[in-house]
């Protein structure tokens, strides 16, 4: 009986980990891949870090919205490193974002990645980009706020 419970617990743990989104390496070509993923649809690209105090509040708000609308088109990009994977996953789980597509900076020169996203971005966090269905973008420095996210999707059509 005890072995059966242990086997069940291990199976459930493996299933829970399999349902969590994997951390994808963010390289200079990743913005193009993200745009392809959301072809013809508006989406928000959110840049954050585990060490950013203001990012936590924004992630908490996004987690609330994702619970209400699981198909909310978001792409999260952690500006940490792949070595921080455990902390990144813990933060995503804490905020209810464990199943959202998440990328992590994967370059020895993070400035190169920042430039690939936006040549005028200097690394301040949180930072977001609101992409309309034609993928014209609007940069947003600082925390987005729930009203901004809702207004963005209401004005550009509901997320699919």
Backbone torsions as a table, in degrees:
resi	resn	phi	psi	omega
1	UNK	NA	-46.1	-178.5
2	UNK	-63.3	-41.1	178.2
3	UNK	-62.4	-37.2	178.1
4	UNK	-63.1	-40.6	178.8
5	UNK	-66.9	-40.2	178.8
6	UNK	-65.0	-44.2	179.2
7	UNK	-62.1	-41.6	178.2
8	UNK	-63.4	-43.4	179.5
9	UNK	-62.4	-43.0	178.4
10	UNK	-64.5	-39.8	179.0
11	UNK	-64.1	-44.8	178.9
12	UNK	-63.9	-39.2	178.6
13	UNK	-64.1	-42.4	179.0
14	UNK	-64.9	-40.2	178.4
15	UNK	-64.4	-42.5	179.8
16	UNK	-62.8	-41.3	179.5
17	UNK	-69.5	-37.0	-179.4
18	UNK	-66.5	-29.9	-178.5
19	UNK	-80.7	-14.1	177.4
20	UNK	-78.0	143.0	178.8
21	UNK	-65.7	142.9	177.9
22	UNK	-80.7	154.5	176.2
23	UNK	-82.9	120.2	-179.4
24	UNK	-95.1	143.1	177.7
25	UNK	-71.3	126.6	178.6
26	UNK	-94.3	116.6	179.6
27	UNK	-122.0	-175.4	-176.6
28	UNK	-62.7	-22.7	179.1
29	UNK	-95.1	2.4	-173.9
30	UNK	-69.3	-31.6	178.6
31	UNK	-60.7	-40.4	177.7
32	UNK	-61.9	-43.4	179.2
33	UNK	-63.3	-39.3	179.4
34	UNK	-66.6	-42.8	177.7
35	UNK	-61.3	-40.1	177.9
36	UNK	-63.3	-38.6	179.4
37	UNK	-61.5	-34.9	-178.3
38	UNK	-107.0	32.0	-176.8
39	UNK	-51.4	125.9	176.8
40	UNK	74.5	6.2	-178.7
41	UNK	-126.3	147.9	172.9
42	UNK	-72.3	151.5	175.8
43	UNK	-157.5	166.3	177.0
44	UNK	-119.4	129.7	174.8
45	UNK	-100.6	119.2	-175.7
46	UNK	-113.5	122.8	177.7
47	UNK	-103.6	132.7	-174.3
48	UNK	-154.0	174.1	177.4
49	UNK	-147.7	152.9	177.5
50	UNK	-67.6	-19.7	-179.1
51	UNK	-97.2	2.8	-178.0
52	UNK	-93.1	114.4	-178.1
53	UNK	-61.4	-46.7	-177.3
54	UNK	-70.0	-25.7	178.9
55	UNK	-63.0	-36.1	-178.2
56	UNK	-60.0	-43.2	178.5
57	UNK	-63.3	-40.9	178.9
58	UNK	-66.5	-42.7	178.9
59	UNK	-64.1	-37.5	177.8
60	UNK	-61.6	-45.1	178.7
61	UNK	-63.5	-43.8	179.5
62	UNK	-64.2	-37.7	176.7
63	UNK	-60.5	-41.4	176.7
64	UNK	-60.8	-44.2	-179.5
65	UNK	-66.0	-39.1	179.9
66	UNK	-66.4	-34.3	176.7
67	UNK	-63.7	-36.1	179.3
68	UNK	-78.3	-35.3	-177.3
69	UNK	-136.5	83.3	-175.3
70	UNK	-57.8	-22.7	-179.3
71	UNK	-90.6	12.8	-180.0
72	UNK	-53.9	121.9	-175.6
73	UNK	-77.5	95.5	-179.7
74	UNK	-125.6	145.2	168.1
75	UNK	-126.7	122.2	-179.8
76	UNK	-101.0	135.8	177.7
77	UNK	-127.6	114.1	175.5
78	UNK	-84.1	129.5	178.5
79	UNK	-87.1	11.3	174.5
80	UNK	-77.7	-161.5	-179.9
81	UNK	-118.6	162.9	177.4
82	UNK	-55.5	-29.3	178.5
83	UNK	-65.3	-18.9	178.3
84	UNK	-90.1	12.7	-175.0
85	UNK	-50.4	-42.7	-179.0
86	UNK	-61.6	-45.1	179.6
87	UNK	-68.1	-37.6	179.2
88	UNK	-63.3	-49.8	179.9
89	UNK	-61.6	-39.1	178.8
90	UNK	-62.3	-43.8	179.1
91	UNK	-64.6	-44.2	179.1
92	UNK	-60.9	-43.3	178.3
93	UNK	-63.7	-42.5	-179.7
94	UNK	-59.9	-34.4	-177.1
95	UNK	-99.4	6.3	178.0
96	UNK	74.9	28.0	-177.5
97	UNK	-116.0	17.5	-175.8
98	UNK	-63.6	-17.0	-179.2
99	UNK	-105.4	4.0	179.3
100	UNK	-85.3	140.7	176.0
101	UNK	-53.2	121.9	-178.4
102	UNK	-131.0	132.8	179.5
103	UNK	-112.4	155.8	177.5
104	UNK	-134.9	133.5	179.4
105	UNK	-48.7	128.8	-178.6
106	UNK	-136.2	69.7	178.9
107	UNK	-156.0	138.9	178.6
108	UNK	-66.5	-16.6	-180.0
109	UNK	-120.1	88.7	-176.2
110	UNK	-60.6	-25.7	177.7
111	UNK	-60.0	-33.3	178.2
112	UNK	-63.2	-39.3	179.7
113	UNK	-72.1	-41.4	177.0
114	UNK	-59.5	-42.7	179.3
115	UNK	-63.8	-38.0	179.3
116	UNK	-64.7	-31.6	178.3
117	UNK	-77.6	-48.9	-175.2
118	UNK	-163.6	111.6	-178.4
119	UNK	-57.8	-21.5	-179.1
120	UNK	-92.6	-4.6	-179.5
121	UNK	-81.5	130.3	-177.2
122	UNK	-105.1	4.3	174.5
123	UNK	108.2	-1.3	179.4
124	UNK	-66.5	144.9	-176.9
125	UNK	-130.8	153.5	-7.5
126	UNK	-70.6	156.9	-179.7
127	UNK	-140.7	135.0	180.0
128	UNK	-135.2	156.5	174.9
129	UNK	-129.3	124.6	179.1
130	UNK	-98.9	114.1	-178.1
131	UNK	-102.8	126.7	175.6
132	UNK	-79.5	-177.3	-176.1
133	UNK	-63.0	-26.7	176.9
134	UNK	-88.5	2.9	179.2
135	UNK	64.7	29.6	165.0
136	UNK	-78.2	139.1	-172.8
137	UNK	-114.7	153.8	174.2
138	UNK	-126.8	121.2	179.7
139	UNK	-79.3	144.2	177.5
140	UNK	-135.4	116.9	177.0
141	UNK	-93.5	139.3	-178.6
142	UNK	89.1	179.7	-179.0
143	UNK	-65.8	138.9	-178.0
144	UNK	-68.3	-52.6	-173.6
145	UNK	88.6	141.8	-176.2
146	UNK	-60.6	-40.9	-178.9
147	UNK	-61.7	-39.4	179.4
148	UNK	-64.1	-43.9	-179.8
149	UNK	-63.8	-47.7	-179.4
150	UNK	-62.3	-44.5	179.9
151	UNK	-62.7	-40.4	179.3
152	UNK	-58.3	-49.3	-177.3
153	UNK	-73.6	-33.1	177.1
154	UNK	-65.7	-37.7	-177.7
155	UNK	-80.1	-16.0	-177.8
156	UNK	-118.1	15.3	-178.9
157	UNK	94.8	152.1	-178.0
158	UNK	-73.2	146.6	177.3
159	UNK	-64.2	142.6	178.7
160	UNK	-85.4	NA	NA
